Amino acid sequence: MPYDPNPTGFKPYIPATAQLPEFTLRALIMGTLLGMVFGASSLYLVLKVGLTVSASIPVAVIAITLFGVARKLGARESTILENSITQTAGSAGESLAFGLGVTMPAILILGFDLEISRVMLVGVLGGLLGILMMIPMRRTMIVDKHGELKYPEGTACAEVLKAAATDVSREAAGESTKGDAEAMRDAKRRAAIIFGGFGIGLLYKSLSVSFKGWKDYVNFEFGAPLKGGSAGAEVSPELLGVGYIIGPRIAFTMAAGGVLSYLLLIPMIKFFGEALTVPLAPGTMLIKDMGPDDIRNAYVLYIGAGAVAAAGLISLVRSMPMIWKSLSSGLAGMGKASSADASVRTERDIPMKWVLIGCLAIIAIITVATPLHMNLLGALLILVFGFLFATVSSRLTGEVGSSSNPISGMAVATLLFTCLIFLALGWTGGQYYVTALSVGAIVCIAASNAGTTSQDLKTGFLVGSTPRYQQYAILCGAFAAALILGPILLKLNDAGTVYVPAAQVAPGLKVDSSTLSATARLEGPQGETDRNTYKVWHKTDSVGGPAGKYLVAEDGKVAYLVDPGINGTHKTRPDGTEVKKYDAPKAVLMSYIIKGILDRELPWTLVLFGVMISVVLEMAGIASLAFTVGVYLPLVSTLPIAVGGLLRWMVDRRNNKLPQYEKLTPEQCQAAGDRSEGTLLASGYIAGGALAGIIIAITAGVLTNFDSSMTEWALASNPFYAGPNADLLTLIPYAAIILLLWWVAREKPGKPADR
């Protein structure tokens, strides 16, 4: 029987027989650079709130616009296949950022140094492994199950690319070129919205944080009878944009978890513990002396971690039938891939022999790479869990989209099984912390990138791209993003690091300095006043002072506690200047799992309280993962996400009543909203605000005098920043960007719905 390249009868936009410029140098470079930009903004988001949003559509729109500008300057007209390559390379950064952000900061939390070589190795190897593992499954997941697996983000991106197809692409597709002018005007308008949102987000964040134009968050603490309760919001464009894109259901669910923490759990702990005359473990202060953040750090974080871990495992267990189906389909697809007709352009994958050689080479590098502290068992676990969860990720992404794909649950399961195996073998030392985390990190990144690769290949399948070229593009994009995200992660941590004098946290603490070999100096602003070299001590218990990294003088006296920028608790330097910290909620969870199993040091009572929150929600028929992430995160982070979700609900409710939406199904209405101009502006808000936050954080140590001067001026003269009405006045510029998003997102009656 002759080979049928399209068993579903589907015909791509560009026929397989057409030959258009596709894998060009300009498309690859542009996609790689955009992937770095959106990867950086995604890393910032995942450190703040533990989630990211898909970058495919913004990258596609920006690529279309930049190629259009280049055409006006005399360059050749781009093709839809070039645009597809650009968005494919550009999408890798976001998925890589998620995998790195939810795992690597756990190294710091466990008390180790966040070495650049380790971060970059994990990013590169995990990203490439996930892509290679997806290649043999392309035919089964993308082609054979075309009608079953929708891949919503990939399908939406294909529609954007087709809507902006140029003359040469329309001609190859057999379409008339008469409508091209209107399509190009629409593409330019959409690109202007993204760039405008980017500029607004960048300007808003800079004026707020750098120039102290207004406060970057508002907060209110309650008194009796709700003593200990508080409510607040970070009034930032990036969190508003995240809420708008993920929609009201998830946004409100996350905020509800924050309400449970800040308006129920914390006030209850305050109420029942205020009369205690001794600290209640694991806290070290009297509860009556604790503020809401102190209670959260001492008790609620463990409850939230238990809830998130349980919710992740429950979501994974619920997916077990799909996991089995995915595995069987994936294994069957490997055989089909080798029998595909390579003479058909749209069926050319990277040859299987190179895929196998690449996977084996990656596993070999993982085994021998010194920074990973890996062994043969760890490498085998990566191979098994990597293939398992890459397959599952591809299938789940096809059904529910990237935003609902429980990657963190897969990482939790990997860590749990790995740590239990290590425990059974008696591997419980600090070295095995790093080994277990490296296993979980590489699997997490591989699964995340496999899902993104599937979305890109779906886009390519719909528009008629050559799979092999797409696979080359995302491999290049992932490699480049991994090289830049590691240094950014370290810089964000260093910018928020505070060297806390030992007298404040561990008075009189000493250690035998002759047993210590590693040395370090103070970095950043504090390094200008103390240029001494100290020995490094990684303290693992809480006797005499909190566990963590310390700097020790030659005589053995502890000089400083090194409080990291990621998940640190000290937000003020000794000179009074404030620093920004990152909660990194998913990374904290990973560290709790490792330390809890290998060292049995977790406060299991609090963790089990969190587990029961997830169990109760699931018994009530409520998906618990988004809610429990909200329990863990500060309410100031989840409340602005809810504001964005509320705005999306209002916009969709208004737009869905227009005549052009009357004949659309709810699913089609949802898809139209996901591709709307409001979503593009929200994407711009995210990229602009997040990149401003990264730049501000990295330059904070260099511009210390400027920051101090602006703070001094704002405290004395700016009513938007300090004073009795500062919180209320801060809402004025925030309301302006909300109203702008509402105005842009509103559609005109009679305008065709964006399908």
matplotlib code that plots the C-alpha trace (Angstrom):
import matplotlib.pyplot as plt

x = [0.0, 1.5, 2.5, 0.0, 1.6, -1.7, -3.9, -6.5, -7.0, -5.8, -4.0, -1.6, -1.8, 1.4, 1.4, 4.1, 5.1, 5.8, 9.3, 9.7, 12.5, 12.2, 15.3, 17.1, 19.8, 17.7, 14.7, 16.9, 18.7, 15.6, 13.8, 16.8, 17.0, 13.3, 13.5, 16.1, 14.0, 10.8, 12.8, 14.2, 10.8, 9.4, 12.2, 11.3, 7.7, 8.3, 10.6, 7.8, 4.6, 5.6, 4.0, 4.6, 2.5, 3.0, 5.3, 4.5, 1.9, 3.8, 7.0, 5.1, 3.5, 6.8, 8.5, 5.9, 6.3, 10.1, 10.2, 7.7, 10.0, 13.0, 11.0, 10.4, 14.1, 14.8, 15.0, 13.3, 9.7, 9.4, 7.4, 5.0, 7.5, 10.2, 7.8, 7.1, 10.8, 11.2, 8.4, 9.6, 13.1, 11.6, 9.3, 12.1, 13.1, 9.8, 9.6, 13.3, 12.8, 9.9, 12.0, 15.0, 12.9, 11.0, 14.1, 17.5, 16.8, 16.3, 20.1, 20.2, 17.4, 19.3, 22.3, 24.6, 26.0, 24.1, 27.1, 26.8, 28.2, 25.5, 22.7, 23.8, 24.4, 21.0, 19.3, 21.2, 21.0, 17.4, 16.2, 17.9, 16.8, 13.2, 13.2, 15.0, 12.6, 9.6, 10.9, 10.0, 6.5, 5.7, 3.8, 1.6, 0.9, 0.7, -0.3, -2.3, -4.2, -4.7, -8.5, -8.1, -5.3, -6.0, -2.8, -4.6, -1.6, -0.1, -3.4, -3.9, -0.4, -1.0, -4.0, -2.0, 0.7, -1.9, -3.8, -0.5, 0.7, 2.5, 1.9, 4.5, 3.0, -0.6, 0.4, 2.1, -1.1, -3.2, -5.0, -5.7, -3.4, -6.0, -6.8, -3.1, -3.1, -5.8, -4.2, -0.9, -2.6, -4.1, -0.8, 0.9, -1.9, -1.5, 2.3, 1.9, -0.3, 2.4, 5.2, 3.0, 2.2, 5.9, 6.8, 4.1, 5.1, 8.7, 7.9, 5.4, 7.8, 10.8, 8.8, 7.5, 10.5, 13.5, 12.2, 9.9, 7.0, 4.5, 4.6, 4.9, 2.5, -0.3, -1.0, -3.4, -3.2, -6.4, -6.8, -9.2, -11.3, -9.2, -5.9, -3.0, -5.0, -3.8, -4.6, -2.5, -1.5, 1.6, 0.4, 2.6, 1.8, 3.2, 1.0, -2.1, -1.1, -0.7, -4.2, -5.7, -4.1, -4.8, -8.4, -10.8, -11.1, -7.5, -6.8, -9.6, -8.8, -5.2, -6.4, -8.8, -5.8, -4.2, -7.3, -7.3, -3.7, -3.9, -7.5, -7.9, -4.8, -2.6, -5.3, -6.1, -2.4, -2.3, -5.5, -4.6, -0.9, -0.8, -1.0, 2.0, 5.0, 7.5, 8.2, 6.1, 8.4, 9.4, 9.1, 11.8, 9.8, 6.8, 3.7, 2.5, 5.6, 5.1, 3.6, 1.6, 4.8, 6.6, 3.7, 3.7, 7.4, 7.4, 4.2, 2.0, 4.8, 5.0, 1.2, 1.3, 4.2, 2.3, -0.8, 1.0, 2.9, -0.3, -2.2, 0.6, 0.6, -3.2, -3.2, -0.6, -2.6, -5.7, -3.7, -2.6, -4.9, -3.6, -0.1, -0.5, -2.2, 0.6, 3.3, 1.7, 1.1, 4.6, 6.2, 4.0, 4.9, 8.6, 8.2, 6.0, 8.5, 11.2, 8.8, 7.7, 8.3, 11.3, 10.7, 7.7, 8.9, 6.4, 7.4, 11.1, 12.3, 15.8, 16.9, 16.3, 19.9, 20.9, 18.1, 19.4, 23.0, 22.1, 20.1, 22.9, 25.5, 23.4, 23.0, 26.8, 27.5, 25.0, 26.8, 30.3, 29.5, 31.2, 28.9, 25.8, 27.2, 25.5, 26.0, 24.9, 21.6, 20.7, 21.4, 19.2, 16.4, 16.6, 16.3, 13.3, 11.4, 12.5, 10.9, 7.8, 7.0, 8.1, 5.4, 2.9, 3.6, 3.1, -0.2, -1.5, -0.4, -2.4, -5.6, -5.5, -2.8, 0.6, -0.9, -2.7, 0.1, 1.1, 4.9, 5.6, 3.6, 5.8, 8.9, 7.5, 6.8, 10.3, 11.9, 9.7, 10.7, 14.3, 14.6, 12.9, 15.3, 18.2, 16.9, 16.6, 20.2, 21.3, 22.3, 21.4, 24.4, 24.5, 26.0, 22.9, 20.7, 22.4, 22.1, 18.4, 17.7, 19.7, 17.6, 14.4, 15.5, 16.6, 13.4, 11.3, 13.0, 12.8, 9.0, 8.4, 10.3, 8.6, 5.2, 6.4, 8.0, 4.7, 2.8, 5.4, 5.2, 1.4, 1.8, 4.1, 1.8, -1.0, 0.9, 3.0, 6.5, 9.3, 9.5, 13.3, 13.9, 11.6, 13.4, 16.8, 15.3, 14.0, 17.3, 19.2, 16.7, 16.9, 20.7, 21.0, 18.3, 20.0, 23.3, 21.7, 19.1, 21.7, 23.6, 20.3, 19.2, 22.4, 22.3, 18.8, 19.8, 23.0, 21.1, 18.7, 21.4, 21.8, 24.8, 23.2, 25.6, 25.9, 25.1, 21.5, 20.8, 23.5, 25.3, 28.5, 28.3, 31.8, 33.1, 36.5, 37.7, 40.5, 37.9, 36.7, 38.4, 36.1, 36.4, 34.2, 33.9, 30.9, 29.4, 27.4, 26.9, 28.0, 31.2, 32.3, 32.4, 33.9, 36.5, 37.8, 37.9, 36.0, 35.7, 32.4, 30.4, 27.2, 25.3, 22.7, 21.1, 19.4, 21.6, 22.9, 21.4, 19.3, 20.6, 22.2, 25.4, 27.7, 30.9, 33.5, 36.5, 39.9, 39.5, 36.3, 33.8, 30.8, 30.7, 27.6, 24.6, 24.3, 20.6, 19.9, 17.8, 15.7, 13.6, 15.5, 13.8, 15.9, 14.7, 16.8, 20.6, 22.4, 22.4, 18.6, 18.3, 15.6, 16.1, 13.6, 13.3, 11.8, 9.5, 10.3, 7.3, 7.9, 11.6, 10.9, 8.6, 11.4, 13.8, 11.3, 10.8, 14.5, 15.3, 12.1, 12.8, 16.6, 17.0, 13.5, 13.6, 10.3, 7.6, 5.3, 2.3, 2.1, 2.9, 0.0, -2.3, -1.6, -2.1, -5.6, -6.4, -5.8, -7.7, -10.8, -10.8, -10.6, -13.4, -15.5, -14.8, -12.4, -9.1, -6.6, -3.4, -4.1, -5.7, -2.8, -0.3, -2.3, -2.0, 1.7, 2.2, 1.8, -1.6, 0.1, 1.1, -2.1, -4.6, -3.3, -3.5, -7.2, -7.6, -6.4, -8.7, -11.7, -10.9, -10.7, -14.1, -15.7, -14.2, -15.2, -18.7, -19.1, -17.5, -19.5, -22.7, -21.7, -23.3, -20.1, -20.0, -23.6, -22.9, -19.7, -19.4, -18.1, -14.8, -14.5, -15.3, -12.6, -10.1, -11.0, -10.3, -7.0, -5.9, -7.5, -5.9, -6.4, -4.2, -1.5, -1.5, -1.3, 1.6, 3.4, 2.7, 4.3, 7.4, 7.9, 7.3, 9.3, 12.3, 12.2, 12.3, 15.3, 17.2, 16.4, 17.4, 20.7, 21.7, 20.6, 24.1, 25.7, 23.2, 23.0, 23.5, 20.9, 18.3, 19.1, 18.7, 15.4, 14.1, 15.1, 13.4, 10.2, 9.9, 10.1, 8.3, 6.2, 2.7, 2.2, 5.1, 4.8, 2.2, -1.3, -2.8, 0.0, -1.8, -4.9, -2.9, -0.8, -4.0, -4.4, -1.6, -2.6, -6.1, -4.8, -3.2, -6.3, -8.5, -6.2, -6.3, -10.1, -10.3, -8.0, -9.7, -13.2, -14.2, -16.4, -19.8, -19.7, -16.0, -15.3, -14.5, -10.9, -11.2]
y = [0.0, 3.4, 5.8, 8.5, 11.6, 13.0, 10.1, 12.6, 14.1, 17.5, 19.7, 22.4, 26.0, 25.8, 22.5, 20.0, 20.5, 24.2, 25.4, 28.7, 30.3, 28.8, 28.0, 31.3, 32.9, 36.0, 34.0, 31.9, 34.9, 36.9, 34.0, 33.2, 36.9, 37.1, 33.8, 35.3, 38.4, 36.5, 33.8, 36.5, 38.0, 34.5, 33.7, 36.9, 35.8, 32.3, 33.5, 35.9, 33.9, 30.4, 30.6, 31.8, 32.5, 31.3, 33.5, 32.0, 34.5, 37.7, 36.3, 35.6, 39.1, 40.8, 38.7, 39.6, 43.3, 43.3, 41.5, 44.0, 46.9, 45.2, 44.8, 48.6, 49.1, 47.0, 43.4, 40.5, 39.8, 37.2, 34.0, 32.4, 29.5, 31.9, 33.5, 30.0, 29.3, 32.5, 31.8, 28.2, 29.4, 32.2, 29.9, 27.9, 30.6, 30.6, 26.9, 26.7, 29.6, 27.8, 24.6, 26.5, 28.8, 26.0, 23.9, 25.6, 28.2, 25.2, 24.9, 28.2, 27.2, 24.0, 26.0, 25.5, 28.0, 28.6, 27.9, 29.2, 26.0, 23.9, 26.2, 26.4, 22.6, 21.8, 24.3, 23.2, 19.4, 19.4, 21.6, 19.6, 16.3, 17.3, 18.3, 15.2, 12.9, 14.6, 14.1, 10.4, 11.1, 13.9, 11.8, 10.1, 13.2, 15.9, 14.1, 10.9, 12.6, 15.9, 15.9, 14.7, 16.8, 20.5, 22.1, 25.4, 27.7, 26.1, 26.4, 30.0, 30.9, 29.2, 31.4, 34.6, 33.5, 32.8, 36.1, 38.0, 35.9, 37.9, 37.9, 35.2, 32.9, 33.5, 32.7, 29.4, 28.6, 29.2, 32.2, 35.6, 38.4, 41.1, 40.9, 41.1, 44.9, 44.6, 41.6, 43.5, 46.5, 44.3, 42.7, 46.1, 47.2, 44.1, 44.5, 48.2, 47.1, 44.6, 47.2, 49.8, 47.5, 46.8, 50.4, 51.2, 48.3, 49.4, 53.0, 52.3, 50.0, 52.3, 55.4, 53.4, 51.5, 53.5, 57.0, 56.4, 58.0, 56.0, 52.9, 49.6, 47.9, 48.8, 47.0, 47.2, 45.3, 44.7, 45.0, 43.2, 41.2, 40.0, 40.8, 39.5, 39.6, 41.8, 42.5, 44.1, 44.1, 44.7, 47.3, 46.1, 45.8, 42.3, 40.7, 42.5, 41.1, 37.6, 37.7, 38.9, 36.1, 33.2, 34.3, 34.7, 31.1, 30.4, 34.0, 34.0, 30.5, 31.6, 34.7, 32.6, 30.6, 33.9, 35.0, 31.7, 32.3, 36.0, 36.3, 33.0, 30.9, 33.8, 35.4, 32.0, 31.4, 34.9, 34.3, 31.0, 31.7, 35.2, 34.0, 31.7, 32.6, 30.5, 30.3, 27.7, 25.5, 25.9, 29.6, 31.3, 34.3, 34.7, 34.7, 37.9, 39.7, 38.4, 40.3, 38.7, 38.1, 36.6, 34.1, 33.3, 32.5, 30.5, 28.4, 29.1, 28.4, 24.8, 24.4, 25.9, 23.6, 20.5, 21.7, 22.3, 19.0, 17.1, 19.0, 18.3, 14.6, 14.4, 16.0, 13.5, 10.5, 11.9, 11.8, 8.2, 6.8, 9.5, 8.7, 5.1, 6.1, 8.6, 6.0, 3.4, 5.9, 7.3, 3.9, 3.0, 6.4, 5.7, 2.9, 4.9, 7.8, 5.7, 4.5, 8.0, 9.1, 11.5, 12.6, 14.6, 17.9, 18.1, 14.7, 15.2, 14.9, 14.8, 11.2, 8.8, 7.7, 11.3, 11.6, 8.4, 9.5, 12.9, 11.4, 9.0, 11.8, 14.0, 11.1, 10.5, 14.2, 14.2, 11.2, 12.7, 16.4, 17.3, 20.3, 18.0, 15.5, 12.9, 9.1, 6.3, 5.7, 9.4, 9.4, 6.3, 7.9, 11.0, 8.7, 6.9, 9.9, 12.1, 9.9, 9.2, 12.9, 14.2, 11.9, 12.9, 16.6, 16.4, 14.7, 17.0, 20.1, 18.9, 18.5, 21.4, 23.7, 24.7, 26.9, 23.9, 21.3, 20.1, 20.2, 21.1, 18.0, 15.8, 17.4, 16.7, 13.1, 12.7, 14.2, 12.0, 8.8, 9.8, 10.7, 7.6, 5.5, 7.4, 7.0, 3.2, 3.1, 5.2, 8.2, 11.1, 13.4, 16.9, 15.7, 13.7, 16.9, 18.2, 14.8, 14.5, 18.1, 17.7, 14.7, 16.6, 19.8, 18.1, 16.1, 19.2, 21.2, 18.3, 17.9, 21.6, 21.9, 18.7, 20.4, 23.6, 21.7, 20.0, 23.3, 24.6, 21.4, 21.7, 25.3, 24.0, 21.2, 23.6, 26.1, 23.6, 23.9, 21.4, 19.6, 19.1, 22.8, 23.5, 21.0, 22.6, 26.0, 25.1, 23.3, 26.5, 28.6, 26.4, 26.3, 30.1, 30.7, 28.4, 30.3, 33.6, 32.5, 31.1, 34.4, 36.3, 34.0, 34.5, 38.3, 38.5, 36.5, 38.6, 41.9, 40.9, 39.3, 40.8, 40.1, 40.1, 40.9, 37.8, 39.9, 40.2, 36.5, 34.4, 36.3, 34.7, 31.8, 30.3, 27.4, 25.8, 27.8, 25.3, 22.9, 25.3, 25.7, 27.8, 31.6, 34.5, 38.3, 40.6, 41.6, 44.6, 47.7, 46.0, 44.9, 48.6, 49.0, 45.6, 44.2, 41.4, 37.8, 35.3, 31.5, 30.0, 27.8, 26.0, 25.4, 22.7, 22.9, 25.6, 25.4, 28.9, 30.5, 29.7, 27.2, 28.7, 30.1, 32.1, 34.1, 33.3, 35.3, 33.6, 33.4, 31.3, 34.0, 34.1, 37.6, 37.4, 35.3, 35.4, 35.9, 35.2, 37.3, 34.2, 33.1, 35.3, 36.8, 40.0, 42.8, 45.6, 46.1, 47.4, 50.9, 50.9, 50.4, 48.0, 45.1, 43.0, 39.4, 36.6, 33.9, 31.2, 29.1, 26.0, 25.9, 26.1, 23.1, 21.1, 21.9, 20.9, 17.5, 16.8, 17.9, 16.4, 12.9, 12.7, 14.4, 14.0, 17.6, 19.0, 20.1, 17.3, 18.4, 21.7, 19.9, 17.5, 20.4, 21.6, 18.1, 18.0, 21.4, 19.7, 16.6, 18.6, 20.7, 17.6, 15.9, 19.0, 18.6, 21.7, 21.4, 22.1, 23.1, 26.8, 27.3, 25.8, 27.9, 30.8, 29.5, 29.5, 32.8, 36.2, 37.8, 40.9, 38.7, 36.9, 39.8, 41.8, 38.6, 38.4, 42.1, 41.0, 38.0, 40.2, 42.6, 39.6, 38.4, 41.8, 42.2, 38.7, 39.2, 42.4, 41.1, 37.9, 39.8, 41.4, 40.1, 38.6, 36.2, 35.0, 31.8, 30.9, 28.1, 28.9, 27.2, 29.4, 32.5, 31.6, 31.0, 34.4, 36.1, 34.3, 35.9, 39.3, 42.7, 42.8, 39.6, 41.2, 44.4, 42.2, 40.3, 43.6, 44.6, 41.4, 41.7, 45.4, 45.2, 42.0, 43.2, 46.5, 44.6, 42.5, 45.7, 47.5, 44.5, 44.0, 47.7, 48.2, 47.4, 49.9, 52.8, 52.6, 56.3, 57.2, 54.8, 56.3, 59.8, 59.1, 57.3, 60.3, 62.7, 60.6, 60.2, 63.9, 65.4, 62.8, 62.2, 59.3, 57.5, 58.5, 60.0, 59.2, 59.1, 57.3, 54.0, 55.6, 57.9, 54.9, 53.4, 56.3, 55.3, 51.7, 52.5, 54.2, 51.0, 49.0, 51.4, 51.3, 47.5, 47.7, 50.2, 48.2, 44.9, 46.1, 45.1, 47.1, 45.8, 44.1, 43.5, 39.8, 37.7, 36.7, 32.9]
z = [0.0, -1.0, 1.8, 2.5, 3.9, 5.0, 6.3, 7.7, 4.3, 5.6, 3.2, 4.6, 3.6, 1.6, -0.4, 0.1, -3.6, -3.2, -2.7, -0.8, 1.2, 4.7, 6.9, 6.2, 8.3, 9.0, 10.1, 12.5, 13.9, 14.5, 16.1, 18.4, 19.5, 20.2, 22.1, 24.3, 25.0, 25.8, 27.7, 30.0, 30.7, 31.3, 33.8, 35.7, 35.8, 37.0, 39.8, 40.9, 40.5, 39.3, 35.9, 32.3, 29.2, 25.7, 23.6, 20.1, 18.9, 20.1, 18.4, 15.2, 15.1, 15.8, 13.1, 10.5, 11.4, 11.3, 8.0, 6.7, 7.7, 6.1, 2.9, 2.8, 3.2, 0.1, 1.5, 0.0, 0.9, 3.7, 3.3, 5.7, 6.1, 7.2, 9.7, 11.0, 11.5, 13.4, 15.8, 16.3, 17.3, 19.4, 21.4, 23.0, 25.4, 27.3, 27.9, 28.9, 31.3, 33.1, 33.5, 34.9, 37.1, 38.9, 39.6, 39.7, 42.5, 44.8, 44.8, 46.7, 49.0, 49.9, 50.8, 47.7, 45.3, 42.1, 39.8, 36.3, 34.8, 36.5, 35.4, 31.8, 31.6, 32.9, 30.6, 27.4, 28.1, 29.2, 26.4, 23.7, 25.2, 25.2, 21.6, 20.4, 22.3, 20.6, 17.1, 16.8, 18.0, 15.6, 13.1, 15.7, 17.8, 15.1, 11.9, 12.8, 15.6, 13.8, 14.5, 18.1, 19.5, 18.9, 20.3, 20.9, 21.0, 17.9, 16.0, 17.0, 15.9, 12.5, 12.0, 12.8, 10.2, 7.5, 8.1, 7.4, 4.5, 1.8, -1.9, -2.6, 0.1, -1.1, -4.6, -3.5, -1.6, -4.7, -3.1, -4.7, -3.6, -3.7, 0.0, 0.9, 1.5, 4.1, 5.8, 6.0, 7.5, 10.1, 10.8, 11.2, 13.6, 15.7, 15.8, 16.8, 19.7, 20.9, 20.6, 22.2, 25.1, 25.4, 25.6, 28.1, 30.3, 30.2, 30.9, 33.7, 35.5, 35.1, 36.4, 39.3, 40.5, 39.3, 39.5, 42.4, 40.6, 42.6, 44.9, 43.2, 45.6, 47.9, 51.2, 54.1, 57.4, 59.4, 63.1, 65.5, 64.9, 61.9, 63.5, 61.4, 58.2, 55.3, 51.6, 49.0, 45.3, 43.3, 40.8, 37.9, 34.1, 33.8, 36.4, 35.0, 31.6, 32.9, 34.5, 31.3, 29.2, 31.5, 32.0, 34.9, 35.9, 36.7, 37.8, 40.4, 41.6, 42.3, 44.1, 46.2, 47.5, 48.5, 50.3, 52.2, 53.4, 54.2, 55.5, 57.2, 57.9, 59.0, 61.2, 62.7, 63.6, 65.1, 67.1, 68.6, 69.0, 70.4, 74.0, 73.7, 75.8, 73.8, 70.0, 68.2, 65.9, 63.2, 63.9, 66.1, 67.2, 69.5, 67.4, 69.1, 67.7, 64.2, 61.3, 58.5, 56.4, 59.4, 60.0, 56.3, 56.2, 59.4, 58.9, 55.8, 53.4, 54.5, 54.3, 50.8, 49.8, 50.9, 49.1, 45.8, 46.0, 46.6, 43.8, 41.4, 42.1, 42.0, 38.6, 37.5, 38.8, 37.1, 33.8, 34.2, 31.5, 29.1, 30.2, 29.2, 25.9, 25.2, 25.8, 23.6, 20.8, 21.1, 20.9, 17.9, 16.3, 16.4, 14.0, 11.7, 11.7, 10.1, 7.3, 6.4, 2.8, 3.0, -0.6, 0.7, 2.0, 4.8, 6.1, 6.5, 10.1, 11.5, 10.7, 13.6, 13.7, 14.6, 17.1, 18.9, 18.7, 20.1, 23.0, 23.9, 23.7, 26.0, 28.5, 28.4, 29.0, 31.9, 33.5, 33.4, 33.9, 37.2, 38.1, 38.0, 40.6, 38.5, 38.5, 36.2, 38.1, 37.9, 34.1, 33.6, 35.7, 33.4, 30.3, 31.7, 33.2, 30.3, 27.7, 29.9, 30.6, 27.2, 25.7, 28.3, 27.9, 24.2, 24.6, 27.4, 25.5, 22.5, 24.6, 27.1, 25.9, 27.4, 30.2, 31.7, 31.2, 34.7, 34.1, 37.7, 38.8, 36.6, 38.2, 41.6, 40.7, 39.3, 42.5, 44.7, 43.0, 42.7, 46.3, 47.5, 45.5, 46.9, 50.4, 49.9, 48.8, 51.7, 49.6, 51.9, 51.9, 50.5, 47.2, 46.5, 47.0, 43.8, 42.0, 42.7, 41.8, 38.5, 37.6, 38.3, 36.6, 33.3, 33.2, 33.9, 31.2, 28.7, 29.3, 29.0, 25.8, 24.4, 24.8, 23.2, 20.3, 19.8, 19.5, 17.0, 14.9, 14.9, 13.6, 10.9, 10.0, 9.4, 7.4, 5.5, 7.0, 6.7, 10.1, 9.9, 9.5, 12.4, 14.5, 13.6, 14.5, 18.0, 18.8, 18.0, 19.9, 23.0, 22.9, 22.7, 25.3, 27.7, 27.4, 28.3, 30.9, 33.3, 33.7, 34.0, 36.8, 38.7, 38.2, 39.5, 42.6, 43.1, 42.8, 45.6, 47.9, 51.3, 53.6, 57.0, 59.9, 62.1, 65.2, 63.9, 63.2, 64.8, 67.6, 68.8, 66.3, 65.5, 63.5, 62.9, 59.9, 59.2, 57.9, 55.3, 51.9, 49.7, 49.9, 48.8, 49.0, 49.4, 46.0, 45.0, 47.1, 50.4, 48.7, 48.4, 52.2, 53.1, 50.7, 53.0, 51.8, 53.9, 54.1, 53.1, 55.4, 54.3, 57.6, 57.4, 60.9, 62.9, 66.0, 67.0, 63.8, 60.7, 58.2, 55.1, 53.6, 55.9, 55.5, 58.2, 59.3, 59.7, 63.5, 63.0, 63.9, 61.6, 59.9, 57.6, 56.7, 52.9, 52.3, 48.6, 46.3, 45.4, 48.3, 50.8, 53.8, 54.5, 52.2, 53.6, 53.6, 56.7, 55.2, 54.9, 51.1, 50.0, 47.6, 45.6, 46.5, 44.4, 45.9, 43.3, 44.7, 42.6, 43.4, 47.1, 46.7, 45.0, 47.9, 50.5, 48.7, 48.6, 52.1, 53.5, 52.1, 52.2, 55.6, 57.1, 58.4, 57.2, 59.7, 58.4, 60.4, 58.5, 55.2, 55.8, 56.6, 53.0, 51.6, 53.1, 51.5, 48.1, 49.0, 50.2, 47.0, 44.8, 46.8, 46.1, 42.3, 42.2, 40.4, 43.1, 41.4, 40.6, 44.1, 46.0, 44.1, 45.3, 48.9, 48.6, 46.8, 48.5, 48.0, 46.5, 43.6, 43.0, 43.5, 40.5, 38.4, 39.5, 38.3, 34.9, 34.9, 35.8, 33.0, 30.5, 31.8, 31.3, 27.8, 26.6, 28.1, 26.1, 22.9, 22.8, 22.6, 19.2, 16.0, 14.6, 17.6, 17.5, 15.5, 17.2, 19.8, 23.2, 22.2, 19.1, 21.2, 23.6, 20.8, 19.3, 22.6, 22.9, 19.5, 20.1, 20.2, 24.0, 24.3, 22.2, 24.4, 27.5, 26.0, 25.4, 29.1, 30.2, 28.1, 28.8, 32.5, 33.0, 31.1, 32.9, 36.2, 35.0, 33.9, 37.2, 39.3, 37.5, 37.5, 41.1, 42.5, 40.0, 40.4, 44.2, 44.7, 42.1, 43.8, 47.2, 45.9, 44.2, 47.3, 49.5, 47.2, 46.9, 50.6, 51.2, 48.2, 46.2, 47.6, 45.1, 46.9, 50.6, 52.7, 53.9, 50.4, 48.6, 48.2, 46.8, 44.4, 43.2, 41.8, 39.4, 36.9, 37.4, 36.5, 33.3, 32.0, 32.9, 31.0, 28.0, 27.9, 28.1, 25.3, 23.0, 23.7, 22.9, 19.4, 17.1, 16.1, 12.7, 12.6, 11.6, 14.6, 14.7, 14.2]

ax = plt.figure().add_subplot(projection="3d")
ax.plot(x, y, z, "-o")
ax.set_aspect("equal")
plt.show()
